[in-house]
């Protein structure tokens, strides 16, 4: 089981930039069958995450 922290509002798929998007967090959580937890960094409070179908 892992805790994955989303720390960007950008909808991106770039594992080399030190940021974790919602999409990246979901992909990481789906890599195994463990019950992973996705959390949102406090710095994102009040922010908007807009998802696209491009990634």
CORBEL-V483936 format. One record per residue. N is the residue number from 1. RES is the residue in three letters. SS is DSSP state (H for helix, E for strand, - for the rest). Layout:
N,RES,SS
N,RES,SS
This chain:
1,UNK,-
2,UNK,-
3,UNK,E
4,UNK,E
5,UNK,E
6,UNK,E
7,UNK,-
8,UNK,-
9,UNK,-
10,UNK,-
11,UNK,-
12,UNK,-
13,UNK,-
14,UNK,-
15,UNK,-
16,UNK,-
17,UNK,-
18,UNK,-
19,UNK,-
20,UNK,-
21,UNK,-
22,UNK,H
23,UNK,H
24,UNK,H
25,UNK,H
26,UNK,H
27,UNK,H
28,UNK,H
29,UNK,H
30,UNK,-
31,UNK,-
32,UNK,-
33,UNK,-
34,UNK,-
35,UNK,-
36,UNK,-
37,UNK,E
38,UNK,E
39,UNK,E
40,UNK,E
41,UNK,-
42,UNK,H
43,UNK,H
44,UNK,H
45,UNK,-
46,UNK,-
47,UNK,-
48,UNK,-
49,UNK,-
50,UNK,-
51,UNK,-
52,UNK,-
53,UNK,-
54,UNK,-
55,UNK,-
